[in-house]
Amino acid sequence: MSRSRSAESKLTGAKLTNAAPVFAALGDATRLRVVARLCVDGPQSITRLSDGAKVTRQAITKHLHALAGVGLVRGHRHGREVIWELQPEPLETAHRYLNQISTEWDTAIGRLRAFVED
Protein backbone atom coordinates (compact mmCIF):
# COMPACT_ATOMS: atom_id res chain seq x y z
CA MET A 1 0.00 0.00 0.00
CA SER A 2 1.42 3.36 -0.94
CA ARG A 3 1.95 6.02 1.68
CA SER A 4 -0.81 8.27 0.27
CA ARG A 5 -3.24 5.35 0.14
CA SER A 6 -2.38 4.48 3.76
CA ALA A 7 -2.91 8.10 4.87
CA GLU A 8 -6.20 8.21 2.97
CA SER A 9 -7.39 5.00 4.66
CA LYS A 10 -6.49 6.36 8.11
CA LEU A 11 -8.39 9.55 7.40
CA THR A 12 -11.39 7.54 6.28
CA GLY A 13 -11.10 5.39 9.42
CA ALA A 14 -11.08 8.47 11.63
CA LYS A 15 -14.11 9.90 9.87
CA LEU A 16 -15.95 6.60 10.15
CA THR A 17 -15.12 6.45 13.85
CA ASN A 18 -16.75 9.86 14.24
CA ALA A 19 -19.82 8.60 12.36
CA ALA A 20 -20.12 5.42 14.45
CA PRO A 21 -22.59 6.92 16.96
CA VAL A 22 -24.99 7.73 14.10
CA PHE A 23 -24.83 4.16 12.82
CA ALA A 24 -25.26 2.85 16.38
CA ALA A 25 -28.32 5.04 16.94
CA LEU A 26 -29.88 3.82 13.69
CA GLY A 27 -29.14 0.22 14.68
CA ASP A 28 -32.10 0.21 17.06
CA ALA A 29 -35.36 -0.76 15.32
CA THR A 30 -37.50 1.72 17.28
CA ARG A 31 -35.15 4.62 16.59
CA LEU A 32 -34.98 3.68 12.93
CA ARG A 33 -38.80 3.70 12.75
CA VAL A 34 -38.88 7.13 14.43
CA VAL A 35 -36.37 8.48 11.89
CA ALA A 36 -38.38 6.94 9.04
CA ARG A 37 -41.60 8.55 10.31
CA LEU A 38 -39.91 11.93 10.56
CA CYS A 39 -38.53 11.47 7.03
CA VAL A 40 -41.96 10.66 5.59
CA ASP A 41 -44.31 12.75 7.72
CA GLY A 42 -42.09 15.67 8.72
CA PRO A 43 -41.84 17.26 12.18
CA GLN A 44 -44.09 15.69 14.81
CA SER A 45 -44.87 15.76 18.50
CA ILE A 46 -44.16 12.84 20.79
CA THR A 47 -47.90 12.20 20.88
CA ARG A 48 -48.04 11.77 17.10
CA LEU A 49 -44.84 9.73 17.02
CA SER A 50 -46.30 7.44 19.71
CA ASP A 51 -49.51 6.79 17.77
CA GLY A 52 -49.43 3.21 16.57
CA ALA A 53 -46.07 2.53 18.19
CA LYS A 54 -45.59 -0.67 20.12
CA VAL A 55 -43.75 1.23 22.86
CA THR A 56 -44.80 3.86 25.39
CA ARG A 57 -44.52 7.61 24.98
CA GLN A 58 -41.76 7.53 27.59
CA ALA A 59 -39.84 5.03 25.45
CA ILE A 60 -40.30 7.22 22.37
CA THR A 61 -39.02 10.18 24.38
CA LYS A 62 -35.96 8.20 25.44
CA HIS A 63 -35.27 7.20 21.83
CA LEU A 64 -35.71 10.79 20.63
CA HIS A 65 -33.15 11.96 23.18
CA ALA A 66 -30.72 9.28 22.00
CA LEU A 67 -31.23 10.42 18.39
CA ALA A 68 -30.80 14.07 19.44
CA GLY A 69 -27.58 13.13 21.21
CA VAL A 70 -26.00 12.14 17.90
CA GLY A 71 -27.53 15.06 15.99
CA LEU A 72 -30.16 13.13 14.01
CA VAL A 73 -33.17 15.00 15.42
CA ARG A 74 -33.88 18.29 17.13
CA GLY A 75 -36.79 19.23 19.34
CA HIS A 76 -38.25 22.67 19.77
CA ARG A 77 -41.06 23.76 22.03
CA HIS A 78 -44.30 24.79 20.39
CA GLY A 79 -46.75 25.77 23.10
CA ARG A 80 -47.05 22.82 25.48
CA GLU A 81 -45.56 20.31 23.05
CA VAL A 82 -42.09 19.60 21.80
CA ILE A 83 -42.00 19.17 18.04
CA TRP A 84 -39.25 16.86 16.81
CA GLU A 85 -37.71 17.22 13.38
CA LEU A 86 -35.12 15.30 11.46
CA GLN A 87 -31.68 16.82 10.96
CA PRO A 88 -30.61 15.45 7.56
CA GLU A 89 -26.89 16.30 7.73
CA PRO A 90 -25.83 13.22 9.77
CA LEU A 91 -27.82 10.96 7.43
CA GLU A 92 -26.22 12.58 4.39
CA THR A 93 -22.78 12.09 5.94
CA ALA A 94 -23.55 8.43 6.72
CA HIS A 95 -24.74 7.98 3.12
CA ARG A 96 -21.46 9.40 1.80
CA TYR A 97 -19.45 7.05 4.04
CA LEU A 98 -21.45 4.03 2.89
CA ASN A 99 -20.94 5.05 -0.74
CA GLN A 100 -17.22 5.39 -0.14
CA ILE A 101 -17.06 1.95 1.49
CA SER A 102 -19.02 0.52 -1.44
CA THR A 103 -16.62 2.07 -3.93
CA GLU A 104 -13.60 0.73 -2.06
CA TRP A 105 -15.22 -2.71 -1.88
CA ASP A 106 -15.88 -2.68 -5.64
CA THR A 107 -12.24 -1.74 -6.24
CA ALA A 108 -11.04 -4.59 -4.01
CA ILE A 109 -13.27 -7.08 -5.81
CA GLY A 110 -11.95 -5.80 -9.14
CA ARG A 111 -8.37 -6.40 -8.00
CA LEU A 112 -9.30 -9.89 -6.82
CA ARG A 113 -11.03 -10.64 -10.12
CA ALA A 114 -7.98 -9.43 -12.07
CA PHE A 115 -5.69 -11.55 -9.89
CA VAL A 116 -7.80 -14.71 -10.31
CA GLU A 117 -8.27 -14.24 -14.05
CA ASP A 118 -4.56 -13.71 -14.70
C-alpha positions as CSV (number, residue, x, y, z in Angstrom):
1,M,0.0,0.0,0.0
2,S,1.4,3.4,-0.9
3,R,1.9,6.0,1.7
4,S,-0.8,8.3,0.3
5,R,-3.2,5.4,0.1
6,S,-2.4,4.5,3.8
7,A,-2.9,8.1,4.9
8,E,-6.2,8.2,3.0
9,S,-7.4,5.0,4.7
10,K,-6.5,6.4,8.1
11,L,-8.4,9.6,7.4
12,T,-11.4,7.5,6.3
13,G,-11.1,5.4,9.4
14,A,-11.1,8.5,11.6
15,K,-14.1,9.9,9.9
16,L,-15.9,6.6,10.2
17,T,-15.1,6.4,13.8
18,N,-16.7,9.9,14.2
19,A,-19.8,8.6,12.4
20,A,-20.1,5.4,14.4
21,P,-22.6,6.9,17.0
22,V,-25.0,7.7,14.1
23,F,-24.8,4.2,12.8
24,A,-25.3,2.8,16.4
25,A,-28.3,5.0,16.9
26,L,-29.9,3.8,13.7
27,G,-29.1,0.2,14.7
28,D,-32.1,0.2,17.1
29,A,-35.4,-0.8,15.3
30,T,-37.5,1.7,17.3
31,R,-35.1,4.6,16.6
32,L,-35.0,3.7,12.9
33,R,-38.8,3.7,12.8
34,V,-38.9,7.1,14.4
35,V,-36.4,8.5,11.9
36,A,-38.4,6.9,9.0
37,R,-41.6,8.5,10.3
38,L,-39.9,11.9,10.6
39,C,-38.5,11.5,7.0
40,V,-42.0,10.7,5.6
41,D,-44.3,12.7,7.7
42,G,-42.1,15.7,8.7
43,P,-41.8,17.3,12.2
44,Q,-44.1,15.7,14.8
45,S,-44.9,15.8,18.5
46,I,-44.2,12.8,20.8
47,T,-47.9,12.2,20.9
48,R,-48.0,11.8,17.1
49,L,-44.8,9.7,17.0
50,S,-46.3,7.4,19.7
51,D,-49.5,6.8,17.8
52,G,-49.4,3.2,16.6
53,A,-46.1,2.5,18.2
54,K,-45.6,-0.7,20.1
55,V,-43.8,1.2,22.9
56,T,-44.8,3.9,25.4
57,R,-44.5,7.6,25.0
58,Q,-41.8,7.5,27.6
59,A,-39.8,5.0,25.4
60,I,-40.3,7.2,22.4
61,T,-39.0,10.2,24.4
62,K,-36.0,8.2,25.4
63,H,-35.3,7.2,21.8
64,L,-35.7,10.8,20.6
65,H,-33.2,12.0,23.2
66,A,-30.7,9.3,22.0
67,L,-31.2,10.4,18.4
68,A,-30.8,14.1,19.4
69,G,-27.6,13.1,21.2
70,V,-26.0,12.1,17.9
71,G,-27.5,15.1,16.0
72,L,-30.2,13.1,14.0
73,V,-33.2,15.0,15.4
74,R,-33.9,18.3,17.1
75,G,-36.8,19.2,19.3
76,H,-38.3,22.7,19.8
77,R,-41.1,23.8,22.0
78,H,-44.3,24.8,20.4
79,G,-46.8,25.8,23.1
80,R,-47.1,22.8,25.5
81,E,-45.6,20.3,23.0
82,V,-42.1,19.6,21.8
83,I,-42.0,19.2,18.0
84,W,-39.2,16.9,16.8
85,E,-37.7,17.2,13.4
86,L,-35.1,15.3,11.5
87,Q,-31.7,16.8,11.0
88,P,-30.6,15.5,7.6
89,E,-26.9,16.3,7.7
90,P,-25.8,13.2,9.8
91,L,-27.8,11.0,7.4
92,E,-26.2,12.6,4.4
93,T,-22.8,12.1,5.9
94,A,-23.6,8.4,6.7
95,H,-24.7,8.0,3.1
96,R,-21.5,9.4,1.8
97,Y,-19.5,7.1,4.0
98,L,-21.4,4.0,2.9
99,N,-20.9,5.0,-0.7
100,Q,-17.2,5.4,-0.1
101,I,-17.1,2.0,1.5
102,S,-19.0,0.5,-1.4
103,T,-16.6,2.1,-3.9
104,E,-13.6,0.7,-2.1
105,W,-15.2,-2.7,-1.9
106,D,-15.9,-2.7,-5.6
107,T,-12.2,-1.7,-6.2
108,A,-11.0,-4.6,-4.0
109,I,-13.3,-7.1,-5.8
110,G,-12.0,-5.8,-9.1
111,R,-8.4,-6.4,-8.0
112,L,-9.3,-9.9,-6.8
113,R,-11.0,-10.6,-10.1
114,A,-8.0,-9.4,-12.1
115,F,-5.7,-11.6,-9.9
116,V,-7.8,-14.7,-10.3
117,E,-8.3,-14.2,-14.1
118,D,-4.6,-13.7,-14.7
